[in-house]
Amino acid sequence: MNRDKPREMILKGISGSPGICIGKAYVVDREGVNIIERYPVSEAMVPQETDRFKNAVAKAKKEHARIIQALDKDVSETLNILETHMALFKDKMLYGKTIETIQKERINAEWALRKVARQVKLMFQQVDDQYLKSRVNDIVQVSDKIMSYLLGARDIKIADINKRVIIVAHDLSPADASQIQLELIKGFVTDRGGKDSHTGIVAKSLKIPSVFGLARATASINNDDILIVDGSSGIIIINPDEDTLFKYEERLARFEAYRADIERDSHLPAVTRDGVALNLMANIELVEEVVSAKDNGAAGIGLFRTEFLYLDLERFPTEEELLVKYKELVELMNPEPVTIRTLDINGDKFNPYIDPVEEANPSLGLRAVRFCLENKDIFVTQIKAILRAAAFGNIKLLIPMISCMEEIIAVKAVINQAVLALEQDDKIFNKDIALGIMIEVPSAVLMADELAKQVDFFSIGTNDLIQYSMAIDRRNRRVAHLYQALNPAVLKMIKMVFAAAEKNNIELVMCGEMAGDPINIPVLLGFGLKNLSMNPASIPVIKKMIRGMDFQKAQSFAQKVLTFSTVQEITRFTQEEYKEILPYKEMEE
């Protein structure tokens, strides 16, 4: 026995991009970026300090432009993300505020930049939406790049790596990730980041395994350590023993065969063996994600979250700014439908450009449609932009968090107000678009039959529906295990919503995360749901599963499921009945 051999260690993080890779670690870092001192600057030296900051921004921006220019123009999704970062170099929240801080507080550029970046980070982290919260990574990565030039620190040169390795880093920006040479880099892991970050989007587009949010990867891993990266389950194994290595080599072979099979058939429709067709659509937050939606065979955009543009500015966007984004989106997807959800955010999270409102429980407070109805000028502006964009393609309008009849009546009044304003301004628009509401609180489930008479479609948001129904904060580790989509209470509510939609002859869509998890598909199909919207990368997997199912059998299966009283019984029954077609068997022990 070799006593000098390091012991196997497992770290748990967040799945960035699915897949498995095995190889040697290559640890990269930005030396010195975190070593920052604060010192005062005399009034006479303030202009010089401001120029020093501007020069660092210019150098960082120039390097970023070189990366974009060198990038293969076919990877348009990555290009769009990098161009977003290019804009952030001169963003008012970062660039303008840093200069203002240097001048007002008379402090050095490094400290001013760090202070501003932390303020922005705190603002984004207060947002409930996990995707929007993860956008803070973009600001942090751009500020780190500028900081490296202020400090003269040695920067990561991903493009210069000439070994067949797995990258280990504290963080990687989309620009870093875009320089990865696929023939050399097997995968990457980071201390920072999350699944919804821009770096995650790039990782998925490159189709290389990645795990984020490991916290101590760079502290635990040395160069040339053997790593196993399991991007599907979000774990890494450092210096695996022989049994573990053998097991994962087998899993890797199965996964690669499985992915080749999925990709080969991704263009095929989602039709069951007995001829029932389903519409599988994509949930997206950025226009650049349209590429991923199309590549994965989406039949439209089932949910476009609109919050990011509001958080990206230090003011509310204008009607014209919103129109540009919505018009670009709908034209890219035309003739497929695009469902645009109106603003779903807490009023107190708009600090610093709106008076903050302290709320003990923001999830139960002035959020989503409640905020919009209290700020009708903001709401009307967004509705007008959506109606104008609808003149250029197939748009549906979706209102979040409707909890009572009074709210949808008030929303329709605001829509009429927007229509009247557009007519008075002689603008080109389309008022004849489908109006839908999110079903994501128990009161909406109970009132579904009445609400259905007011709208053209329902969209079930399972993320919040489960949370509110089960009284669970899904971010709380101590109760998160109770957050289960296959809970019998949740299934009965979905069944109730389906019955109300069917009775009133309106369309029903499910856009929550439940729709993209294969274990849930048999019961959803059995209930009769035929419109599902999910993360774009999930679409080919769900498509393949549906093609192996029988609609009639699923209906009988769903009736049986409703007789069970625990999640465990339902899960076991599903796994037994559909063990031959449930995906990821290649990942099993």
TADASUL-V341731 format. One record per pair of residues at least 24 apart in sequence whose ideal C-beta (glycine too) atoms are under 10 Angstrom apart, sorted by the first residue. I is the first residue (numbers start at 1). GAP is how many residues later the second one is. Records with the same first field share a line. If there is no record, write none. Layout:
BEGIN
I: GAP ; GAP
END
This chain:
BEGIN
5: 234 ; 236
6: 216 ; 219 ; 220 ; 232 ; 233
7: 231 ; 232 ; 234
8: 218 ; 220 ; 229 ; 230 ; 231 ; 232 ; 233 ; 235 ; 236 ; 237
9: 211 ; 212 ; 216 ; 227 ; 228 ; 229 ; 230 ; 231
10: 218 ; 220 ; 225 ; 226 ; 227 ; 228 ; 230 ; 234
11: 178 ; 200 ; 203 ; 204 ; 205 ; 206 ; 209 ; 210 ; 216 ; 223 ; 224 ; 225 ; 226 ; 227
12: 199 ; 201 ; 202 ; 203 ; 221 ; 222 ; 223 ; 224
13: 176 ; 177 ; 178 ; 180 ; 181 ; 182 ; 197 ; 198 ; 199 ; 200 ; 201 ; 202 ; 203 ; 204 ; 216 ; 217 ; 218 ; 220 ; 221 ; 222 ; 223
14: 120 ; 176 ; 179 ; 180 ; 181 ; 182 ; 183 ; 186 ; 196 ; 197 ; 198 ; 199 ; 200 ; 217 ; 220
15: 179 ; 180 ; 185 ; 188 ; 194 ; 195 ; 196 ; 197 ; 198 ; 215 ; 216 ; 217 ; 218 ; 219 ; 220
16: 156 ; 161 ; 171 ; 172 ; 173 ; 174 ; 177 ; 178 ; 179 ; 180 ; 181 ; 183 ; 184 ; 185 ; 186 ; 187 ; 188 ; 192 ; 193 ; 194 ; 195 ; 196 ; 197 ; 213 ; 215 ; 218
17: 170 ; 171 ; 178 ; 182 ; 183 ; 184 ; 185 ; 186 ; 187 ; 188 ; 189 ; 190 ; 191 ; 192 ; 193 ; 194 ; 195 ; 212 ; 214 ; 215 ; 520
18: 185 ; 186 ; 189 ; 190 ; 191 ; 192 ; 212 ; 213 ; 214 ; 215 ; 216 ; 237 ; 241 ; 519 ; 520 ; 523 ; 566 ; 569
19: 167 ; 168 ; 184 ; 185 ; 188 ; 189 ; 190 ; 191 ; 210 ; 211 ; 212 ; 213 ; 233 ; 236 ; 237 ; 240
20: 166 ; 167 ; 189 ; 208 ; 209 ; 210 ; 211 ; 212 ; 213 ; 228 ; 229 ; 231 ; 232 ; 233 ; 234 ; 235 ; 236 ; 566 ; 567
21: 144 ; 145 ; 164 ; 165 ; 166 ; 167 ; 168 ; 187 ; 188 ; 189 ; 206 ; 207 ; 208 ; 209 ; 210 ; 227 ; 231 ; 234
22: 144 ; 164 ; 165 ; 187 ; 204 ; 205 ; 206 ; 207 ; 208 ; 215 ; 218 ; 223 ; 226 ; 227 ; 229 ; 230
23: 140 ; 141 ; 142 ; 143 ; 162 ; 163 ; 164 ; 203 ; 204 ; 205 ; 206
24: 139 ; 140 ; 141 ; 142 ; 162 ; 199 ; 200 ; 201 ; 202 ; 203
25: 140 ; 141 ; 142 ; 143 ; 164 ; 192 ; 193 ; 195 ; 196 ; 197 ; 198 ; 199 ; 200 ; 201 ; 202 ; 204 ; 211 ; 213 ; 214
26: 132 ; 135 ; 137 ; 138 ; 139 ; 140 ; 141 ; 142 ; 143 ; 158 ; 159 ; 160 ; 162 ; 195 ; 197 ; 198 ; 199 ; 201
27: 138 ; 139 ; 140 ; 141 ; 142 ; 143 ; 190 ; 191 ; 192 ; 194 ; 195 ; 196 ; 197 ; 198
28: 127 ; 128 ; 129 ; 130 ; 133 ; 137 ; 139 ; 140 ; 141 ; 142 ; 144 ; 148 ; 160 ; 190 ; 195
29: 124 ; 125 ; 127 ; 139 ; 140 ; 141 ; 142 ; 162 ; 189
30: 114 ; 115 ; 117 ; 118 ; 121 ; 123 ; 124 ; 125 ; 126 ; 139 ; 140 ; 141
31: 117 ; 120 ; 122 ; 123 ; 124 ; 125
32: 115 ; 116 ; 119 ; 120 ; 121 ; 122
33: 77 ; 81 ; 110 ; 111 ; 112 ; 114 ; 115 ; 117 ; 118 ; 120 ; 121 ; 122 ; 137 ; 138
34: 80 ; 110 ; 113 ; 117 ; 119 ; 136
35: 75 ; 116 ; 118
36: 72 ; 74 ; 75 ; 77 ; 78 ; 79 ; 111 ; 114 ; 115
37: 71 ; 73 ; 74
38: 67 ; 69 ; 70 ; 72 ; 73 ; 74 ; 76 ; 77
39: 68 ; 69 ; 71 ; 72
40: 65 ; 66 ; 67 ; 68 ; 71
41: 61 ; 62 ; 64 ; 65 ; 66 ; 67 ; 68 ; 70 ; 71
42: 64
43: 60 ; 63
45: 61 ; 63
46: 53 ; 56 ; 57 ; 58 ; 59 ; 60 ; 61
47: 55 ; 56
48: 61
49: 50 ; 53 ; 54 ; 57 ; 58 ; 59 ; 60 ; 61 ; 63
50: 48 ; 49 ; 50 ; 52 ; 53 ; 59 ; 62
51: 58
52: 50 ; 56 ; 57 ; 58 ; 97 ; 98
53: 42 ; 45 ; 46 ; 48 ; 49 ; 55 ; 56 ; 57 ; 59 ; 60 ; 93 ; 96 ; 97
54: 41 ; 44 ; 45 ; 55
55: 54 ; 94 ; 95
56: 53 ; 54 ; 57 ; 89 ; 90 ; 91 ; 92 ; 93 ; 94 ; 95 ; 96
57: 32 ; 33 ; 37 ; 38 ; 41 ; 42 ; 52 ; 56 ; 85 ; 88 ; 89 ; 92 ; 93
58: 31 ; 88 ; 91
59: 86 ; 87 ; 89 ; 90 ; 91
60: 25 ; 29 ; 82 ; 83 ; 84 ; 85 ; 86 ; 87 ; 88 ; 89 ; 90 ; 95 ; 115
61: 24 ; 25 ; 27 ; 28 ; 29 ; 81 ; 84 ; 85 ; 88
62: 27 ; 87
63: 82 ; 85 ; 86 ; 92 ; 112
64: 24 ; 25 ; 78 ; 81 ; 109 ; 111
65: 24
66: 109
67: 91 ; 92 ; 106 ; 107 ; 108 ; 109 ; 111 ; 112
68: 107 ; 110
70: 89 ; 108 ; 109
71: 104 ; 107 ; 108
72: 106
75: 103 ; 127 ; 130 ; 131 ; 216
76: 129 ; 212 ; 214 ; 215
77: 124 ; 125 ; 127 ; 128 ; 129 ; 209 ; 211 ; 212 ; 213 ; 214 ; 215 ; 218
78: 96 ; 97 ; 99 ; 100 ; 120 ; 123 ; 124 ; 127 ; 128 ; 210 ; 213
79: 99 ; 209 ; 212
80: 94 ; 118 ; 121 ; 206 ; 207 ; 208 ; 209 ; 210 ; 211
81: 57 ; 92 ; 93 ; 94 ; 96 ; 97 ; 116 ; 117 ; 118 ; 120 ; 121 ; 124 ; 205 ; 207 ; 208
82: 91 ; 92 ; 93 ; 95 ; 96 ; 116 ; 120 ; 206
83: 205
84: 51 ; 54 ; 58 ; 90 ; 114 ; 202 ; 203 ; 204 ; 224 ; 228
85: 53 ; 54 ; 56 ; 57 ; 60 ; 88 ; 89 ; 90 ; 113
86: 56 ; 89
87: 55 ; 225
88: 50 ; 51 ; 53 ; 54 ; 55 ; 57 ; 58 ; 224
89: 53 ; 54 ; 56 ; 57
91: 29 ; 47 ; 48 ; 51 ; 221 ; 222 ; 223
92: 220 ; 221 ; 222 ; 223
93: 24 ; 26 ; 27 ; 30 ; 31 ; 46 ; 218 ; 219 ; 220 ; 221 ; 259
94: 25 ; 26 ; 44 ; 45 ; 48 ; 49 ; 52
95: 47 ; 48 ; 51
96: 218
97: 217 ; 255
98: 45 ; 48
108: 42
109: 37 ; 38 ; 41
110: 36 ; 37 ; 40 ; 41
112: 38
113: 30 ; 31 ; 33 ; 34 ; 37
114: 29 ; 33 ; 36
116: 27
117: 25 ; 26 ; 27 ; 29 ; 30
118: 25
119: 232 ; 233
120: 191
122: 229
123: 188 ; 226 ; 227 ; 228 ; 229
124: 187 ; 188 ; 225
125: 224
126: 220 ; 222 ; 223 ; 225 ; 230 ; 236
127: 180 ; 181 ; 184 ; 218 ; 219 ; 222 ; 223 ; 235
128: 179 ; 216 ; 217 ; 218 ; 221 ; 234 ; 235 ; 239 ; 240 ; 336 ; 347
129: 67 ; 156 ; 176 ; 178 ; 179 ; 182 ; 215 ; 216 ; 217 ; 220 ; 334
130: 64 ; 65 ; 66 ; 333 ; 344 ; 345
131: 63 ; 64 ; 65 ; 66 ; 152 ; 153 ; 154 ; 155 ; 174 ; 176 ; 177
132: 64 ; 153 ; 173 ; 175 ; 176 ; 178 ; 179 ; 180 ; 212 ; 213 ; 217
133: 61 ; 63 ; 64 ; 178 ; 342
134: 59 ; 60 ; 61 ; 62 ; 63 ; 64 ; 65 ; 66 ; 78 ; 79 ; 151
135: 61 ; 62 ; 63 ; 150 ; 151 ; 172 ; 173 ; 176 ; 177
136: 56 ; 58 ; 61 ; 175
137: 34 ; 35 ; 36 ; 37 ; 53 ; 55 ; 56 ; 57 ; 59 ; 60 ; 61 ; 62 ; 63 ; 75
138: 35 ; 36 ; 59 ; 60 ; 61 ; 170 ; 174
139: 173
140: 31 ; 33 ; 52 ; 53 ; 57
141: 30 ; 31 ; 32 ; 33 ; 34 ; 35 ; 51 ; 52 ; 56 ; 57 ; 58
142: 31 ; 33
144: 26 ; 27 ; 29
145: 28 ; 30 ; 31
158: 26 ; 27 ; 30
161: 24
163: 61
165: 58 ; 59 ; 62
166: 42 ; 43 ; 44 ; 55 ; 59 ; 60 ; 61 ; 62 ; 63 ; 70
167: 41 ; 43 ; 62
168: 46 ; 49 ; 50 ; 52 ; 53 ; 54 ; 55 ; 57 ; 59 ; 61 ; 68 ; 70
169: 24 ; 48 ; 49
170: 44 ; 47 ; 48 ; 49
171: 26 ; 28 ; 41 ; 47
172: 25 ; 27 ; 30 ; 31 ; 38 ; 40
173: 24 ; 25 ; 26 ; 29
174: 24 ; 25 ; 26 ; 27 ; 28 ; 29
175: 24 ; 27
176: 26
177: 24 ; 25 ; 26 ; 28 ; 29 ; 31 ; 33
178: 24 ; 27 ; 28
180: 26 ; 28
182: 24 ; 25 ; 26
186: 41 ; 43
187: 24 ; 40 ; 41 ; 42 ; 43 ; 44 ; 49
188: 24 ; 29 ; 41 ; 43
189: 24 ; 25 ; 28 ; 29 ; 32 ; 38 ; 40 ; 42 ; 46 ; 47 ; 49
190: 24 ; 25 ; 27 ; 28
191: 24 ; 25 ; 26 ; 27 ; 28 ; 29
192: 25 ; 26
195: 39 ; 340
196: 89 ; 339
198: 88 ; 90
201: 84 ; 85 ; 87 ; 88 ; 90 ; 91 ; 335 ; 336
203: 28
204: 27 ; 85 ; 88 ; 92 ; 331 ; 332 ; 333
205: 83 ; 84 ; 86 ; 87 ; 90 ; 332
207: 52 ; 56 ; 330
209: 27 ; 43 ; 46
210: 24 ; 26
211: 24 ; 25
228: 24
230: 25 ; 357
231: 24
232: 352 ; 354 ; 355
233: 351 ; 354
247: 342
250: 336
251: 335 ; 336 ; 337 ; 338
252: 334 ; 335
253: 333
254: 330 ; 331 ; 332 ; 333 ; 334
255: 329 ; 331 ; 332
256: 330
257: 329
258: 283 ; 286 ; 325 ; 326 ; 327 ; 328 ; 329
259: 281 ; 282 ; 327
261: 279 ; 283 ; 325
262: 34 ; 277 ; 278 ; 279 ; 281 ; 282 ; 321
263: 32 ; 33 ; 277
264: 276 ; 280
265: 32 ; 275 ; 278 ; 279 ; 282
266: 29 ; 30 ; 31 ; 273 ; 274 ; 275 ; 277 ; 278
267: 30 ; 273 ; 276
268: 29 ; 272 ; 275 ; 276 ; 279
269: 28 ; 30 ; 274 ; 277 ; 278
270: 27 ; 29 ; 260 ; 262 ; 269 ; 270 ; 272 ; 273 ; 274 ; 275 ; 276 ; 277 ; 279
271: 272 ; 275 ; 276 ; 278 ; 280
272: 253 ; 258 ; 274 ; 275 ; 276 ; 277 ; 278 ; 279 ; 280 ; 281 ; 282
273: 273 ; 274 ; 275 ; 276 ; 277 ; 278 ; 279 ; 280
274: 275 ; 276 ; 277 ; 278 ; 279 ; 280
275: 275 ; 276
276: 249 ; 252 ; 254 ; 270 ; 273 ; 274 ; 275 ; 276 ; 278
277: 253 ; 269 ; 274
278: 243 ; 246 ; 247 ; 251 ; 252 ; 253 ; 254 ; 264 ; 265 ; 268 ; 269 ; 271 ; 273
279: 57 ; 58 ; 228 ; 230 ; 251 ; 252 ; 253 ; 254
280: 235 ; 236 ; 250 ; 251 ; 252 ; 253 ; 254 ; 256 ; 258 ; 259 ; 260 ; 262 ; 263 ; 266
281: 52 ; 55 ; 56 ; 57 ; 58 ; 228 ; 230 ; 234 ; 250 ; 251 ; 252 ; 253 ; 255 ; 258
282: 51 ; 54 ; 56 ; 229 ; 234 ; 251 ; 252 ; 253 ; 254 ; 255 ; 256 ; 257
283: 56 ; 58 ; 228 ; 229 ; 230 ; 232 ; 233 ; 250 ; 251 ; 252 ; 253 ; 255
284: 45 ; 49 ; 54 ; 249 ; 251 ; 252
285: 24
286: 39 ; 43
287: 37 ; 38 ; 39 ; 40 ; 41 ; 42 ; 43 ; 45 ; 46
288: 40 ; 44
289: 40 ; 246 ; 247
290: 38 ; 39 ; 40 ; 41 ; 42 ; 43 ; 46 ; 48 ; 246
291: 41 ; 245
292: 243 ; 244 ; 245 ; 247
293: 39 ; 40 ; 43 ; 45 ; 242 ; 243 ; 244 ; 246
294: 38 ; 39 ; 42 ; 242
295: 241 ; 242 ; 244 ; 245
296: 238 ; 239 ; 240 ; 241 ; 242 ; 243 ; 244 ; 245 ; 247
297: 239 ; 242 ; 243 ; 246
298: 35 ; 38 ; 235 ; 236 ; 238 ; 241
299: 37 ; 38 ; 232 ; 233 ; 234 ; 240
300: 33 ; 35 ; 36 ; 37 ; 38 ; 39 ; 94 ; 96 ; 209 ; 231 ; 233
301: 28 ; 29 ; 31 ; 32 ; 35 ; 36 ; 37 ; 38 ; 39 ; 93 ; 94 ; 95 ; 232 ; 235
302: 35 ; 36 ; 37 ; 39 ; 94 ; 96 ; 157 ; 207 ; 208 ; 209 ; 213 ; 229 ; 230 ; 231 ; 232
303: 35 ; 36 ; 37 ; 38 ; 95 ; 97 ; 135 ; 156 ; 158 ; 206 ; 208 ; 209 ; 212 ; 230 ; 231
304: 25 ; 26 ; 29 ; 34 ; 35 ; 36 ; 37 ; 91 ; 92 ; 94
305: 35 ; 36 ; 38 ; 39 ; 40 ; 93 ; 95 ; 206
306: 34 ; 35 ; 36 ; 37 ; 38 ; 39 ; 76 ; 79 ; 80 ; 92 ; 94
307: 34 ; 35 ; 36 ; 37 ; 38 ; 42
309: 34 ; 73
310: 33 ; 35 ; 39 ; 40 ; 43 ; 68 ; 72
311: 34 ; 38 ; 39
313: 40
314: 36 ; 38 ; 39
315: 35 ; 38 ; 39
316: 27 ; 34 ; 37 ; 38 ; 59 ; 61 ; 62 ; 65 ; 66
317: 61 ; 64 ; 65 ; 68
318: 63 ; 67
319: 61 ; 62 ; 63 ; 64 ; 65 ; 66 ; 67 ; 69 ; 99 ; 102 ; 103 ; 106 ; 108
320: 61 ; 65 ; 68
321: 60 ; 64
322: 59 ; 60 ; 61 ; 62 ; 63 ; 64 ; 66 ; 67
323: 61 ; 62 ; 63 ; 64 ; 65 ; 66 ; 69 ; 104 ; 106
324: 61 ; 65
325: 60 ; 64
326: 56 ; 59 ; 60 ; 61 ; 62 ; 63 ; 64 ; 66 ; 67 ; 69
327: 58 ; 61 ; 62 ; 63 ; 64 ; 65 ; 66 ; 68
328: 61 ; 64
329: 60 ; 63 ; 64 ; 66
330: 56 ; 59 ; 60 ; 61 ; 62 ; 63 ; 64 ; 65
331: 58 ; 61 ; 62
332: 61
333: 60 ; 61 ; 62
334: 58 ; 59 ; 60 ; 61
335: 58 ; 59
336: 57 ; 58
337: 56 ; 57 ; 58 ; 59 ; 96 ; 97
338: 48 ; 51 ; 52 ; 55 ; 56 ; 57 ; 58
339: 55 ; 56 ; 57 ; 58 ; 59 ; 95 ; 97 ; 118 ; 120 ; 170 ; 172 ; 194
340: 42 ; 45 ; 46 ; 49 ; 50 ; 55 ; 56 ; 57 ; 58 ; 93
341: 27 ; 55 ; 56 ; 57 ; 58 ; 59 ; 95 ; 97 ; 118 ; 120 ; 170
342: 26 ; 27 ; 30 ; 36 ; 37 ; 40 ; 41 ; 44 ; 55 ; 56 ; 57 ; 58 ; 69 ; 72 ; 96
343: 24 ; 25 ; 26 ; 28 ; 29 ; 32 ; 35 ; 36 ; 38 ; 39 ; 56 ; 57
344: 24 ; 25 ; 27 ; 28 ; 54 ; 55 ; 56 ; 57 ; 94 ; 96 ; 117 ; 120
345: 26 ; 27 ; 55
346: 24 ; 25
347: 24 ; 25 ; 27 ; 28 ; 31
350: 25 ; 28
354: 24
361: 112
363: 101 ; 104 ; 105 ; 110
364: 77 ; 104
367: 33 ; 34
368: 31 ; 32 ; 33 ; 34 ; 35 ; 39 ; 70 ; 72 ; 96
369: 30 ; 31 ; 32 ; 33 ; 34 ; 38 ; 39 ; 41 ; 42 ; 45 ; 68 ; 69
370: 30 ; 31 ; 32 ; 33 ; 37
371: 30
372: 27 ; 28 ; 29 ; 35 ; 38 ; 39 ; 42
373: 33 ; 34 ; 37 ; 38 ; 40 ; 41
376: 34 ; 37 ; 38 ; 41 ; 42
379: 31 ; 32 ; 35 ; 36 ; 38 ; 39
380: 34 ; 35 ; 37 ; 38 ; 40 ; 41 ; 42
381: 37 ; 40
382: 32 ; 36
383: 28 ; 31 ; 32 ; 33 ; 34 ; 35 ; 36 ; 38 ; 39
384: 31 ; 33 ; 34 ; 35 ; 37 ; 38 ; 41 ; 43 ; 45
385: 33 ; 44
386: 29 ; 32 ; 43 ; 44 ; 47
387: 28 ; 31 ; 32 ; 34 ; 35 ; 40 ; 41 ; 42 ; 43 ; 44 ; 45 ; 46
388: 30 ; 34 ; 39 ; 40 ; 41 ; 42
389: 40 ; 41 ; 44
390: 39 ; 40 ; 41 ; 42 ; 43 ; 44
391: 36 ; 37 ; 38 ; 39 ; 40 ; 42
392: 36 ; 38
393: 37
394: 36 ; 39 ; 40
395: 35 ; 38 ; 39
396: 37 ; 38 ; 39 ; 40 ; 60 ; 61 ; 63 ; 111 ; 113
397: 36 ; 37 ; 38 ; 39 ; 40 ; 58 ; 59 ; 60
398: 36 ; 37 ; 38 ; 39 ; 40 ; 57 ; 59 ; 60 ; 61 ; 63 ; 111 ; 113
399: 36 ; 37 ; 38 ; 39 ; 56 ; 60
400: 37 ; 38 ; 40 ; 59 ; 61 ; 64
401: 36 ; 37 ; 38 ; 39 ; 40 ; 43 ; 60 ; 63 ; 67
402: 34 ; 35 ; 36 ; 37 ; 38 ; 39 ; 41 ; 42 ; 45 ; 49 ; 52 ; 53 ; 56
403: 34 ; 37 ; 38 ; 39 ; 40 ; 41 ; 44 ; 48 ; 65
404: 37 ; 39 ; 40 ; 43 ; 46 ; 47
405: 38 ; 39 ; 42 ; 45 ; 46 ; 48 ; 49
407: 30 ; 37 ; 44
408: 27 ; 29 ; 36 ; 39 ; 42 ; 43 ; 45 ; 46 ; 47
409: 45
411: 24 ; 26 ; 43 ; 44
412: 42 ; 43
434: 72 ; 73
436: 70 ; 71 ; 72 ; 73
437: 24
438: 26 ; 27 ; 71 ; 73 ; 74
439: 25 ; 26 ; 54 ; 55 ; 57 ; 58 ; 61 ; 62 ; 69 ; 70 ; 71 ; 73
440: 24 ; 25 ; 26 ; 27 ; 28 ; 29 ; 71 ; 72
441: 24 ; 26 ; 27 ; 28
442: 26 ; 27 ; 28 ; 47 ; 51
443: 25
444: 24 ; 49 ; 53 ; 56
445: 24 ; 45 ; 47 ; 48 ; 49 ; 50 ; 51 ; 52 ; 55
446: 47 ; 50 ; 54
447: 53
448: 45 ; 48 ; 49 ; 50 ; 51 ; 52 ; 53 ; 55 ; 56 ; 60
449: 47 ; 48 ; 50 ; 51 ; 52 ; 54 ; 55
450: 50 ; 54
451: 46 ; 49 ; 50 ; 53 ; 55
452: 45 ; 47 ; 48 ; 49 ; 50 ; 51 ; 52 ; 53 ; 54 ; 56
453: 47 ; 50 ; 51 ; 53
454: 50 ; 52
455: 46 ; 49 ; 51 ; 52
456: 50 ; 51
457: 44 ; 49 ; 50 ; 51 ; 52 ; 74
458: 39 ; 40 ; 42 ; 43 ; 46 ; 48 ; 49 ; 50 ; 51 ; 52 ; 73
459: 38 ; 48 ; 49 ; 50 ; 51 ; 52 ; 53 ; 72 ; 74
460: 33 ; 34 ; 37 ; 38 ; 41 ; 48 ; 49 ; 50 ; 51 ; 52 ; 54 ; 55 ; 64 ; 69 ; 71 ; 72 ; 73
461: 48 ; 49 ; 50 ; 51 ; 52 ; 53
462: 28 ; 31 ; 32 ; 48 ; 49 ; 50 ; 51 ; 52 ; 53 ; 55 ; 58 ; 62
463: 48 ; 49 ; 50 ; 51
464: 48
465: 25 ; 28 ; 29 ; 32 ; 45 ; 47 ; 49
466: 24 ; 27 ; 46 ; 47 ; 48
469: 24
481: 86
482: 85
484: 30 ; 82 ; 83 ; 84 ; 86 ; 87
485: 27 ; 28 ; 29 ; 30 ; 32 ; 34 ; 35 ; 38 ; 39 ; 82 ; 85
486: 28 ; 31 ; 33 ; 34 ; 37 ; 75 ; 78 ; 80 ; 81 ; 82 ; 83 ; 84 ; 85 ; 87 ; 88
487: 79 ; 80 ; 83
488: 73 ; 74 ; 75 ; 76 ; 77 ; 78 ; 79 ; 81 ; 82
489: 76 ; 78
490: 24 ; 77
491: 29 ; 32 ; 33 ; 36 ; 67 ; 70 ; 71 ; 73 ; 76 ; 79
492: 70
494: 26 ; 29 ; 30 ; 33 ; 35
495: 28 ; 31 ; 32 ; 33 ; 63 ; 66 ; 67
497: 30 ; 32
498: 26 ; 29 ; 30 ; 31
499: 28 ; 29
501: 27 ; 28
502: 26
507: 24
509: 24
510: 24
513: 25
515: 27
516: 25 ; 26
517: 24 ; 25
518: 24 ; 26 ; 27 ; 28 ; 56 ; 60 ; 63 ; 64 ; 65 ; 66
519: 26 ; 51 ; 52 ; 55 ; 56 ; 59 ; 63 ; 64 ; 65
520: 50 ; 54
521: 24 ; 25 ; 28 ; 33 ; 53 ; 57 ; 60 ; 61 ; 62
522: 24 ; 27 ; 31 ; 32 ; 35 ; 36 ; 39 ; 51 ; 52 ; 55 ; 56 ; 59 ; 60
523: 31 ; 34 ; 35 ; 37 ; 38 ; 39 ; 47 ; 50 ; 51
524: 30 ; 34
525: 24 ; 25 ; 26 ; 28 ; 29 ; 30 ; 32 ; 33
526: 25 ; 26 ; 27 ; 28 ; 29 ; 30 ; 31 ; 32 ; 33 ; 34 ; 35 ; 36
527: 27 ; 28 ; 31 ; 32 ; 34 ; 35
528: 26 ; 27 ; 30
540: 43
541: 42 ; 43
542: 41
544: 37 ; 39
545: 33 ; 36 ; 37 ; 38
546: 35
547: 34
548: 30 ; 32 ; 33 ; 34 ; 35
549: 29 ; 32
553: 24 ; 25
554: 24
END
